[in-house]
Amino acid sequence: MSTTGFPKSLEDAHAFDAADPLAAHRNAFSMPEGVTYLVGHSLGAAPVKALKQANTTAGSDWACDIVGSWNTADWINLPQTTGAKIAPLLGAANDEVIVCDSVSLNLVKLASALMETGGHKRRLIVEREEFPTDQYMMAKLASLVGAEHVHADAGGGLAALKDGGILVKSLVDFRTGHIADLSAHEKAARASGGAIIWDLSHATGVLDLRLADWGARYAVGCTYKYLNGGPGAPGFIYVSRDKQNELSTPLPGWLGHANAFAFEDEYIPADGLKRFISGTPPILSLATLNAALEVFEGVNQADLQVKANRLGDMCLHVFEELGLASTSPPVGSPRGGHVSVCHPEGYAISRALADQGIKTDYRPPDTIRFGLSPLYLSYSEVWAALETFKDILARETWRDPKYQVRSTVT
């Protein structure tokens, strides 16, 4: 049986699983029995090694060696060593990524640095329908420093960048899974003397990224989605090596100093990305993330994207059969690791799915998102989830009043 295209039957799904080069990686995760987890684009599943490391860091390093663990467990260098593990997933050099703070703070630090010391026009551009944090942070930063704030229409960031400035742009759209043309955007930025800060939160760990080859210079991202770093895991910053020492952080923290333990009165930035460390690293989260990243050892990035795309094609094919609209790129098109389906009762349906052990999420006004993490989902498992989805629609079990009650987190 051919394993080109995507599965169109349960028999096909079994054949794809048998030929899947990523199949063995499922065993690296602790997954609840009876759960099909389709929310990896929001919070990744727990790697076994990450859970063990969390226990070691808290129960052994902190409990026994206490402050000595900054040296004995090398806590002090975790931002750099963990960044070096993320770097290959971005197509970057080891010293071009550092883990610190959150996406929100890292956006502010990079955007401010680019305006103040990067020689870029004091003009901050962000599109409507961009991820909310990106919009909120750029609006507030512009008001704080007196920069021009350009709130472009969805898809209008590239046109706005022709007049220069700094564009904040998600590589993968959080609602639809659409992938922006990074190379084309970067060419436009260089032509205008502008810069782009890429938000890689929905791209890292699921796409075959080649930031250096594609000309990206600046990016941020989170680590709790496809990187499986755990709830609240810290974010990361990417800056191409040739740009790092040009930038001065607006939040010059002690551990970003060139010689932190000299305790000098005047701030001197450390070489490279270490200067962007603003506060004490969150060691429990950082150590857990560092261990979680081991699941990517030996994984071919292209295999991740191919499998995620095939799983998405499976879903989109079923949505089309059911006569349901999707805002995601169609079957056969590149996209991120999630697909969206629209239904006026999307929230109730997502709750009914959860009662059947199938975890999805909902985004207003009518969108259910299916996250398709390729490391721990099988084709057969997703096929079965789609059969359950069809059954819920056919039997209208979503009409049960209990599914109409909204939880705080959707």
Phi, psi and chi 1 to 4 in degrees:
 res  aa     phi    psi   chi1   chi2   chi3   chi4
   1 MET       -  136.8 -179.9  175.8  -65.7      -
   2 SER   -72.8  141.6  171.8      -      -      -
   3 THR  -116.3   35.3   52.1      -      -      -
   4 THR   -95.4  164.0   57.8      -      -      -
   5 GLY    73.3 -131.5      -      -      -      -
   6 PHE  -148.9  158.9   62.0   92.8      -      -
   7 PRO   -64.7  137.7  -22.4   33.7      -      -
   8 LYS  -122.1   10.1  -61.3 -179.6  180.0   66.4
   9 SER  -157.7  166.1   68.0      -      -      -
  10 LEU   -62.9  -36.6 -178.5   56.8      -      -
  11 GLU   -61.6  -43.7 -175.8 -177.4    9.6      -
  12 ASP   -58.9  -44.5  -77.1   -7.5      -      -
  13 ALA   -59.9  -41.2      -      -      -      -
  14 HIS   -62.3  -40.5  -71.7  -39.6      -      -
  15 ALA   -66.3  -40.5      -      -      -      -
  16 PHE   -64.0  -39.5  -86.8   79.8      -      -
  17 ASP   -62.4  -40.2  -75.5  -27.2      -      -
  18 ALA   -64.1  -29.1      -      -      -      -
  19 ALA  -100.0    4.5      -      -      -      -
  20 ASP   -76.1  117.4 -178.8    9.9      -      -
  21 PRO   -70.4  -11.4   25.5  -33.7      -      -
  22 LEU  -100.8   -2.6  -59.5  174.1      -      -
  23 ALA   -55.4  -40.7      -      -      -      -
  24 ALA   -66.4  -20.5      -      -      -      -
  25 HIS   -71.6  -16.3  -68.6  -81.5      -      -
  26 ARG   -58.2  -33.9 -179.3 -176.1  176.2   88.9
  27 ASN   -67.7  -12.2  -64.3  -31.9      -      -
  28 ALA   -80.4   -3.6      -      -      -      -
  29 PHE  -115.7  146.8  -67.5   86.1      -      -
  30 SER   -92.8  107.3  177.3      -      -      -
  31 MET  -118.1  131.0 -168.0   68.6   69.2      -
  32 PRO   -59.5  142.8  -19.1   30.3      -      -
  33 GLU   -63.9  135.2 -167.2   69.1   31.7      -
  34 GLY    79.5   11.2      -      -      -      -
  35 VAL  -111.4  131.0  167.9      -      -      -
  36 THR  -104.0  111.6  -61.5      -      -      -
  37 TYR   -96.4  103.3 -166.5   65.6      -      -
  38 LEU  -110.9   36.8  -56.0 -179.7      -      -
  39 VAL  -128.5   23.6 -154.4      -      -      -
  40 GLY   -66.5  -16.9      -      -      -      -
  41 HIS   -77.9   -6.5   59.4  -59.8      -      -
  42 SER  -113.8  -51.9 -174.0      -      -      -
  43 LEU  -144.2  115.9  175.5   65.0      -      -
  44 GLY   -67.0  158.4      -      -      -      -
  45 ALA   -68.9  167.5      -      -      -      -
  46 ALA   -91.0  116.3      -      -      -      -
  47 PRO   -68.5  141.3  -18.8   32.8      -      -
  48 VAL   -57.9  -42.8  173.5      -      -      -
  49 LYS   -64.5  -32.9  -74.1 -173.1  176.5 -179.3
  50 ALA   -67.4  -42.2      -      -      -      -
  51 LEU   -63.5  -41.9  -63.0  176.1      -      -
  52 LYS   -63.8  -40.8  -70.5 -179.9  178.3  178.1
  53 GLN   -67.1  -36.1 -174.3   61.0   54.0      -
  54 ALA   -59.8  -42.1      -      -      -      -
  55 ASN   -66.1  -41.1  -72.1  -29.3      -      -
  56 THR   -65.7  -45.8  -62.1      -      -      -
  57 THR   -63.0  -42.6  -57.0      -      -      -
  58 ALA   -81.0  -47.1      -      -      -      -
  59 GLY   -84.5  -18.9      -      -      -      -
  60 SER  -117.0  -61.5  179.1      -      -      -
  61 ASP   -60.4  -55.0  -62.2  -20.1      -      -
  62 TRP   -71.8  -46.1  178.8   22.9      -      -
  63 ALA   -67.7  -34.7      -      -      -      -
  64 CYS  -104.2  -51.3  -61.2      -      -      -
  65 ASP   -90.5  -13.7 -147.5    7.8      -      -
  66 ILE    49.1 -124.4  -37.8  173.3      -      -
  67 VAL   -65.9  -22.2   73.2      -      -      -
  68 GLY   -64.6  -18.2      -      -      -      -
  69 SER   -67.1  -17.7  -67.4      -      -      -
  70 TRP   -58.4  -30.1  -74.1  101.7      -      -
  71 ASN   -99.0  -52.1  -69.6  -46.1      -      -
  72 THR   -67.9  -35.1   57.8      -      -      -
  73 ALA   -99.9    4.4      -      -      -      -
  74 ASP    56.7   37.5 -157.3   30.2      -      -
  75 TRP   -56.4  -36.4  -74.6   -5.2      -      -
  76 ILE   -61.4  -28.6 -166.0   67.2      -      -
  77 ASN  -101.8    6.2  -69.8  -46.9      -      -
  78 LEU   -58.5  -36.9  -91.9  177.0      -      -
  79 PRO   -57.9  -38.7  -27.5   37.1      -      -
  80 GLN   -79.2  -43.9  -65.9   98.0  -50.4      -
  81 THR   -67.9  -34.8   55.8      -      -      -
  82 THR   -72.7  -39.0  -52.3      -      -      -
  83 GLY   -59.8  -36.8      -      -      -      -
  84 ALA   -66.1  -26.9      -      -      -      -
  85 LYS   -76.6  -30.6  -74.5 -173.8  176.7 -179.4
  86 ILE   -76.4  -33.1  -65.8  173.4      -      -
  87 ALA   -50.4  -46.7      -      -      -      -
  88 PRO   -62.4  -27.0  -20.2   30.9      -      -
  89 LEU   -73.7  -15.1  -55.2  179.6      -      -
  90 LEU  -101.7   -8.9  -54.1 -177.2      -      -
  91 GLY    72.8   40.2      -      -      -      -
  92 ALA  -126.9  166.0      -      -      -      -
  93 ALA   -78.3  156.7      -      -      -      -
  94 ASN   -57.9  -33.3  -73.8   -4.4      -      -
  95 ASP   -92.3   13.8   61.4   -8.8      -      -
  96 GLU  -103.0    4.4  -67.7 -178.6  -41.4      -
  97 VAL  -135.5  135.5 -177.5      -      -      -
  98 ILE  -135.3  144.6 -164.3  161.9      -      -
  99 VAL  -100.4  124.9  178.1      -      -      -
 100 CYS  -167.3  153.0   57.8      -      -      -
 101 ASP    50.2 -142.2  -62.3  -43.0      -      -
 102 SER  -131.0  169.9   63.8      -      -      -
 103 VAL   -55.5  -44.1  169.5      -      -      -
 104 SER   -58.4  -51.0  -58.5      -      -      -
 105 LEU   -68.6  -37.1  -75.8  178.6      -      -
 106 ASN   -68.0  -33.3  -70.8  -22.0      -      -
 107 LEU   -61.5  -46.3  -79.5  170.4      -      -
 108 VAL   -63.4  -43.7  169.3      -      -      -
 109 LYS   -63.1  -47.2  -71.5 -170.8  -68.9 -176.7
 110 LEU   -67.6  -46.7  -96.9 -172.0      -      -
 111 ALA   -61.5  -43.2      -      -      -      -
 112 SER   -63.9  -43.5  178.3      -      -      -
 113 ALA   -62.3  -39.3      -      -      -      -
 114 LEU   -66.5  -34.4  -72.7  168.9      -      -
 115 MET   -75.3  -42.3  -73.9 -170.7  -65.1      -
 116 GLU   -82.1  -38.9  -61.9  -57.2  -38.2      -
 117 THR  -128.1   -6.2   55.3      -      -      -
 118 GLY   -92.3   -2.2      -      -      -      -
 119 GLY    76.9   19.8      -      -      -      -
 120 HIS   -99.9  152.2  -67.5  -76.6      -      -
 121 LYS   -58.0  141.0 -167.6  172.4 -178.1  180.0
 122 ARG   -78.4   73.8  -62.7  172.1   64.4   81.8
 123 ARG  -146.9  115.3 -173.3  168.9 -176.6  -99.0
 124 LEU  -107.1  122.9  -63.9  172.2      -      -
 125 ILE  -115.3  131.4  -51.6  163.4      -      -
 126 VAL  -148.0  142.7   65.0      -      -      -
 127 GLU   -86.3  147.8  -63.2  176.3    6.5      -
 128 ARG   -64.2  146.7  -58.7  179.2 -167.1  -82.3
 129 GLU    76.4    2.0  -60.8 -172.8   17.1      -
 130 GLU   -67.3  165.0 -178.9   56.1   83.3      -
 131 PHE   -56.0  136.5 -165.9   81.9      -      -
 132 PRO   -51.3  -45.4  -31.8   37.0      -      -
 133 THR   -54.2  -43.6  -82.6      -      -      -
 134 ASP   -61.5  -40.5  -55.7   51.6      -      -
 135 GLN   -68.9  -47.8  -63.8 -171.6   63.0      -
 136 TYR   -62.8  -44.7  -55.2  159.3      -      -
 137 MET   -66.5  -40.1  -74.9  -67.7  177.3      -
 138 MET   -70.2  -36.2  -69.8  -54.0  100.0      -
 139 ALA   -63.6  -44.2      -      -      -      -
 140 LYS   -70.3  -42.3 -173.5   62.1  176.1 -179.3
 141 LEU   -60.5  -43.5  177.8   59.1      -      -
 142 ALA   -58.3  -41.5      -      -      -      -
 143 SER   -70.3  -32.8   70.0      -      -      -
 144 LEU   -71.2  -37.9  -73.1  172.9      -      -
 145 VAL  -107.0    2.9  -57.5      -      -      -
 146 GLY    73.3   29.4      -      -      -      -
 147 ALA   -89.3  158.6      -      -      -      -
 148 GLU   -73.3  132.3  179.8 -174.9   -2.2      -
 149 HIS  -108.4  117.6  176.2 -128.6      -      -
 150 VAL  -107.8  109.1 -179.2      -      -      -
 151 HIS   -97.8   86.7 -150.5  177.2      -      -
 152 ALA   -75.7  156.4      -      -      -      -
 153 ASP   -63.7  158.2  -70.1  -22.9      -      -
 154 ALA   -55.2  127.5      -      -      -      -
 155 GLY    83.7   -1.2      -      -      -      -
 156 GLY   -97.6    4.3      -      -      -      -
 157 GLY   -64.0  -38.9      -      -      -      -
 158 LEU   -64.0  -42.3 -169.7   57.7      -      -
 159 ALA   -65.0  -40.6      -      -      -      -
 160 ALA   -66.3  -29.1      -      -      -      -
 161 LEU   -70.0  -15.5 -167.9   59.0      -      -
 162 LYS   -61.0  -23.4  -69.6  178.9 -179.8  177.8
 163 ASP   -95.1   13.7  -67.0  -35.8      -      -
 164 GLY    85.6  174.6      -      -      -      -
 165 GLY   112.7 -162.7      -      -      -      -
 166 ILE  -124.8  120.0  -59.9  155.1      -      -
 167 LEU  -101.3  130.5  169.8   65.5      -      -
 168 VAL  -100.4  123.9  171.8      -      -      -
 169 LYS  -144.3  129.0  175.7   75.9  174.0  174.4
 170 SER   -75.6  134.0  -72.5      -      -      -
 171 LEU   -69.5  -38.5 -178.5   58.0      -      -
 172 VAL  -117.9  125.4  173.6      -      -      -
 173 ASP   -66.7  129.1 -175.2  -81.7      -      -
 174 PHE   -70.4  -20.1   81.0  102.3      -      -
 175 ARG   -89.7  -46.3  -71.6 -171.1  177.5   90.8
 176 THR  -102.8  -24.7   67.8      -      -      -
 177 GLY    86.8    2.8      -      -      -      -
 178 HIS   -62.7  137.2  173.8   78.9      -      -
 179 ILE  -100.9  125.6  -56.3  173.3      -      -
 180 ALA   -73.5  154.5      -      -      -      -
 181 ASP   -82.9   93.4 -171.9  -24.8      -      -
 182 LEU   -62.0  -46.2 -170.1  152.4      -      -
 183 SER   -61.0  -43.5  -65.2      -      -      -
 184 ALA   -64.3  -40.2      -      -      -      -
 185 HIS   -64.0  -42.8  -83.4   72.3      -      -
 186 GLU   -66.0  -37.4  -74.9  -68.9  -16.5      -
 187 LYS   -62.4  -42.2  -72.7  177.7 -177.1  175.0
 188 ALA   -65.0  -39.0      -      -      -      -
 189 ALA   -63.8  -43.8      -      -      -      -
 190 ARG   -65.3  -38.0  -76.1  169.9  169.1   77.8
 191 ALA   -65.0  -31.6      -      -      -      -
 192 SER   -95.5   -4.0   68.4      -      -      -
 193 GLY    76.3   16.4      -      -      -      -
 194 GLY   -97.7 -173.4      -      -      -      -
 195 ALA  -143.5  156.0      -      -      -      -
 196 ILE  -125.1  131.1  -58.7  173.6      -      -
 197 ILE  -101.4  112.1  -58.5  172.6      -      -
 198 TRP   -84.4  131.6  -68.3   97.8      -      -
 199 ASP   -94.7  111.5 -173.7  -22.3      -      -
 200 LEU  -100.8   18.7  -55.9  176.5      -      -
 201 SER   -58.9  -38.5  -64.2      -      -      -
 202 HIS   -99.5   13.3  -73.6   86.7      -      -
 203 ALA  -116.9  -36.1      -      -      -      -
 204 THR   -70.3  128.5  -49.0      -      -      -
 205 GLY    92.1   -1.0      -      -      -      -
 206 VAL  -134.7  -22.5   70.9      -      -      -
 207 LEU  -105.6  153.9  -64.9 -172.9      -      -
 208 ASP   -84.5   84.0 -173.7   12.6      -      -
 209 LEU   -83.1  142.8  -61.9  175.8      -      -
 210 ARG  -138.6   65.2  -64.6  -73.7 -178.8  -94.3
 211 LEU   -58.1  -45.8  -65.5 -167.6      -      -
 212 ALA   -63.9  -44.6      -      -      -      -
 213 ASP   -64.5  -33.3  -67.1  -15.0      -      -
 214 TRP   -87.2   -5.2  -61.9  -20.4      -      -
 215 GLY    91.2   11.7      -      -      -      -
 216 ALA   -70.7  139.9      -      -      -      -
 217 ARG  -113.7  -28.8  -65.1  169.3  -72.0  174.8
 218 TYR  -140.6  139.2  -45.3  102.7      -      -
 219 ALA  -160.3  158.6      -      -      -      -
 220 VAL  -132.9  168.2  -60.4      -      -      -
 221 GLY  -172.1  164.0      -      -      -      -
 222 CYS  -101.3  170.5   70.8      -      -      -
 223 THR  -125.6    5.7   61.7      -      -      -
 224 TYR   -99.0   -0.7   48.2   78.4      -      -
 225 LYS   -91.1 -108.0  -60.3 -177.8 -170.8  -63.3
 226 TYR   -68.7  -15.2  -63.5  105.9      -      -
 227 LEU   -86.2   -9.5  -65.0 -175.8      -      -
 228 ASN    60.7   36.9  -47.5  -62.6      -      -
 229 GLY   -80.0   -9.8      -      -      -      -
 230 GLY   102.3  161.4      -      -      -      -
 231 PRO   -60.6  128.7   19.6  -31.0      -      -
 232 GLY    76.2   12.0      -      -      -      -
 233 ALA   -58.5  147.1      -      -      -      -
 234 PRO   -68.2  163.9   23.7  -33.2      -      -
 235 GLY   -90.2 -177.0      -      -      -      -
 236 PHE  -137.0  159.4   65.0   83.2      -      -
 237 ILE  -122.1  135.2  -68.4  176.1      -      -
 238 TYR  -116.1  129.5  158.2   83.4      -      -
 239 VAL  -138.2  129.3  177.5      -      -      -
 240 SER   -58.5  144.1   61.3      -      -      -
 241 ARG   -53.3  -39.1 -174.4 -177.7  -64.9  142.4
 242 ASP   -70.5  -13.4   60.7  -45.6      -      -
 243 LYS  -104.1  -11.8  -61.4  -65.9 -178.1 -178.7
 244 GLN   -61.1  -49.4  -68.1  175.1    9.8      -
 245 ASN   -79.3   -3.0  -72.3  -24.1      -      -
 246 GLU   -78.2  -23.4  -65.2  178.2    4.6      -
 247 LEU   -98.8  139.9  -56.8  179.6      -      -
 248 SER  -116.2  123.4  177.5      -      -      -
 249 THR   -67.3  142.4  177.5      -      -      -
 250 PRO   -78.8   -8.4   30.5  -36.5      -      -
 251 LEU  -123.6   77.3  -60.5  173.9      -      -
 252 PRO   -77.2   87.9   27.8  -32.4      -      -
 253 GLY   -80.6  162.8      -      -      -      -
 254 TRP   -56.7  -46.0  167.1   51.9      -      -
 255 LEU   -77.3   -3.2  -73.6  178.7      -      -
 256 GLY   -93.2    3.6      -      -      -      -
 257 HIS   -75.3  151.5 -167.3  -77.4      -      -
 258 ALA   -62.7  -29.2      -      -      -      -
 259 ASN  -143.8   73.7 -170.4    7.0      -      -
 260 ALA   -56.0  -40.6      -      -      -      -
 261 PHE   -87.1   11.9  -73.0   89.3      -      -
 262 ALA   -86.0  -15.8      -      -      -      -
 263 PHE    53.9   49.7  -61.8   99.3      -      -
 264 GLU   -79.7  154.3  -63.5  174.2   -4.3      -
 265 ASP   -74.7  -27.8  -67.0  -21.8      -      -
 266 GLU  -107.6  137.7 -161.6  168.7  -48.0      -
 267 TYR   -78.8  128.1  179.3   78.5      -      -
 268 ILE  -124.5  119.1  -59.0  170.6      -      -
 269 PRO   -67.5  141.8   24.3  -33.0      -      -
 270 ALA   -66.5  157.6      -      -      -      -
 271 ASP   -67.0  147.3  -77.5  -21.7      -      -
 272 GLY    69.8 -154.1      -      -      -      -
 273 LEU   -77.5  -12.0  -72.2 -177.2      -      -
 274 LYS   -56.7  -27.0 -174.2  179.7  176.8 -177.0
 275 ARG   -61.3  -18.5   64.8 -174.8   57.6 -162.8
 276 PHE   -88.5    1.5  -78.5  104.0      -      -
 277 ILE   -74.4  117.9  -63.1  177.3      -      -
 278 SER   -96.8  -30.1  -59.7      -      -      -
 279 GLY  -145.9 -175.3      -      -      -      -
 280 THR   -61.7  127.1  -56.3      -      -      -
 281 PRO   -60.1  142.6  -22.5   33.3      -      -
 282 PRO   -76.3   86.6   30.1  -33.9      -      -
 283 ILE   -61.7  -41.4  -65.4  -59.5      -      -
 284 LEU   -60.2  -45.4  -65.3  176.6      -      -
 285 SER   -69.7  -40.2  -68.3      -      -      -
 286 LEU   -67.6  -42.0 -164.0   47.1      -      -
 287 ALA   -66.4  -37.3      -      -      -      -
 288 THR   -64.5  -45.2  -57.8      -      -      -
 289 LEU   -61.0  -43.9  166.9   63.4      -      -
 290 ASN   -56.3  -41.3 -173.6  -90.1      -      -
 291 ALA   -72.8  -37.4      -      -      -      -
 292 ALA   -59.3  -35.5      -      -      -      -
 293 LEU   -67.4  -13.1  -69.1  167.1      -      -
 294 GLU   -65.6  -19.7  -68.6 -178.4   20.2      -
 295 VAL   -66.4  -16.8  -59.4      -      -      -
 296 PHE   -89.1   -4.1  -71.3   96.3      -      -
 297 GLU   -63.8  126.5  -69.7 -179.2    2.0      -
 298 GLY    80.5    1.4      -      -      -      -
 299 VAL   -85.7  133.1  171.3      -      -      -
 300 ASN   -82.4  119.8 -174.7  -37.8      -      -
 301 GLN   -58.5  -35.7  -70.7  -69.9  101.5      -
 302 ALA   -62.9  -35.8      -      -      -      -
 303 ASP   -63.0  -37.5  -70.7  -21.4      -      -
 304 LEU   -59.9  -49.4  -68.1  172.6      -      -
 305 GLN   -68.3  -39.8 -174.9  163.7  -14.0      -
 306 VAL   -61.6  -46.4  166.7      -      -      -
 307 LYS   -67.1  -43.9 -177.0  176.4  177.8 -177.7
 308 ALA   -58.8  -39.4      -      -      -      -
 309 ASN   -66.9  -41.1 -137.4   62.7      -      -
 310 ARG   -65.7  -41.8  -75.3  173.9  171.8  167.8
 311 LEU   -62.2  -39.5  -69.4  170.6      -      -
 312 GLY   -64.3  -40.0      -      -      -      -
 313 ASP   -61.7  -40.2  -76.4  -10.6      -      -
 314 MET   -55.3  -49.6  -77.1  174.3   59.1      -
 315 CYS   -63.7  -46.7  -64.9      -      -      -
 316 LEU   -63.3  -36.5  -67.6  167.9      -      -
 317 HIS   -60.4  -43.8  179.7   68.0      -      -
 318 VAL   -68.5  -42.4  168.8      -      -      -
 319 PHE   -56.9  -42.6  -59.2  158.8      -      -
 320 GLU   -65.3  -41.8 -173.0  175.0   -3.8      -
 321 GLU   -58.7  -35.0  -76.5 -174.9  -28.4      -
 322 LEU   -83.1   -3.8  -67.1  169.5      -      -
 323 GLY    75.6   22.9      -      -      -      -
 324 LEU   -98.7  141.0  -62.8  175.1      -      -
 325 ALA   -80.8  150.6      -      -      -      -
 326 SER  -132.0  143.1  172.9      -      -      -
 327 THR   -92.6    0.6   55.6      -      -      -
 328 SER   -83.4  157.2  -62.0      -      -      -
 329 PRO   -55.1  142.0  -28.0   36.6      -      -
 330 PRO   -70.0  173.3   25.4  -33.9      -      -
 331 VAL   -51.2  133.0  170.2      -      -      -
 332 GLY    89.4   -4.7      -      -      -      -
 333 SER   -99.5  147.6  -58.0      -      -      -
 334 PRO   -63.0  145.2  -19.1   31.2      -      -
 335 ARG  -160.8  174.2   71.5 -176.0   78.3   83.7
 336 GLY   -74.0 -161.6      -      -      -      -
 337 GLY   -92.8   16.5      -      -      -      -
 338 HIS  -139.4  155.5   64.0  -82.5      -      -
 339 VAL  -128.5  154.8  -67.0      -      -      -
 340 SER  -121.6  142.1  -62.6      -      -      -
 341 VAL  -127.5  140.6   60.7      -      -      -
 342 CYS  -104.4  134.9  -56.6      -      -      -
 343 HIS  -156.6  135.5 -168.3  -72.5      -      -
 344 PRO   -59.8  -22.0   14.9  -28.3      -      -
 345 GLU  -108.6   35.9  -64.1  -66.3  -21.9      -
 346 GLY   -56.0  -41.5      -      -      -      -
 347 TYR   -64.1  -48.2  179.7   75.6      -      -
 348 ALA   -61.2  -38.9      -      -      -      -
 349 ILE   -65.1  -41.5  -66.7  167.5      -      -
 350 SER   -63.8  -34.8   70.4      -      -      -
 351 ARG   -69.4  -40.7  -69.0  -72.3  -54.0  -82.8
 352 ALA   -63.9  -39.1      -      -      -      -
 353 LEU   -61.1  -42.6  -77.6  164.9      -      -
 354 ALA   -61.2  -36.2      -      -      -      -
 355 ASP   -65.3  -21.0  -97.2    6.0      -      -
 356 GLN   -95.8   10.3  -62.6  -64.2  -42.9      -
 357 GLY    84.6   10.5      -      -      -      -
 358 ILE  -108.1  108.5  -61.1  163.7      -      -
 359 LYS   -91.7  120.1  -53.5  -63.8 -175.0 -177.3
 360 THR  -128.9 -175.5   60.4      -      -      -
 361 ASP  -136.6  168.2   69.8    4.9      -      -
 362 TYR  -124.8  138.2  168.2   79.3      -      -
 363 ARG  -129.3  128.0  -68.2  -67.0  177.3  -96.4
 364 PRO   -64.2  151.2   21.9  -30.7      -      -
 365 PRO   -91.8  -15.8   31.5  -35.5      -      -
 366 ASP  -154.4   24.6   60.1   -1.9      -      -
 367 THR  -110.5  127.8  -61.9      -      -      -
 368 ILE  -101.9  130.8  -53.1  169.5      -      -
 369 ARG  -106.4  133.4  -61.8 -169.1  -55.8  174.1
 370 PHE  -107.3  108.6  -74.2   50.7      -      -
 371 GLY   -87.2  131.1      -      -      -      -
 372 LEU  -121.5   68.8  -56.1  164.0      -      -
 373 SER   -67.6  116.7  -65.3      -      -      -
 374 PRO   -74.3  -15.5   23.0  -30.8      -      -
 375 LEU   -76.4  -29.7  -76.5  178.3      -      -
 376 TYR  -126.5    3.4   50.2   77.8      -      -
 377 LEU  -103.7  139.3  -73.5  171.3      -      -
 378 SER  -101.5  159.6   67.9      -      -      -
 379 TYR   -62.3  -41.5  -68.1   96.6      -      -
 380 SER   -64.0  -39.0  -58.2      -      -      -
 381 GLU   -64.4  -43.7 -173.1  178.5   17.9      -
 382 VAL   -68.6  -36.6  175.1      -      -      -
 383 TRP   -59.3  -45.7 -178.1  -90.3      -      -
 384 ALA   -63.3  -38.1      -      -      -      -
 385 ALA   -63.2  -39.1      -      -      -      -
 386 LEU   -67.6  -34.6  -70.0  167.9      -      -
 387 GLU   -63.9  -40.4  -70.2  -64.7  -56.3      -
 388 THR   -65.6  -40.7  -58.5      -      -      -
 389 PHE   -57.4  -46.4  177.0   63.4      -      -
 390 LYS   -62.4  -39.9  -70.7 -167.5  -74.6 -173.6
 391 ASP   -66.0  -40.6 -177.7   67.5      -      -
 392 ILE   -62.1  -40.1  -73.3  170.6      -      -
 393 LEU   -68.4  -42.7  -67.9  178.3      -      -
 394 ALA   -65.5  -40.8      -      -      -      -
 395 ARG   -91.4   -7.2  -62.8  171.9   58.7 -175.5
 396 GLU    54.9   39.0  -62.4 -171.5  -19.9      -
 397 THR   -67.3  -17.2   51.8      -      -      -
 398 TRP   -65.2  -13.2   53.4  -94.6      -      -
 399 ARG   -72.7  -13.7  -69.4 -172.2 -178.6  -83.6
 400 ASP   -53.4  129.0 -169.7  -46.9      -      -
 401 PRO   -54.1  -28.9  -26.4   34.8      -      -
 402 LYS   -65.0  -22.9   68.2 -178.9  178.9 -179.6
 403 TYR   -82.4   -6.1  -62.2  138.9      -      -
 404 GLN   -89.4  -10.9  -52.3  -61.2  -39.2      -
 405 VAL   -84.4  120.0  179.6      -      -      -
 406 ARG   -80.4  131.5  -61.9  -76.8  176.4  108.4
 407 SER   -82.1  162.4  -61.5      -      -      -
 408 THR   -63.7  -45.1  -58.3      -      -      -
 409 VAL  -100.0  122.9  178.1      -      -      -
 410 THR  -110.6      -   60.8      -      -      -
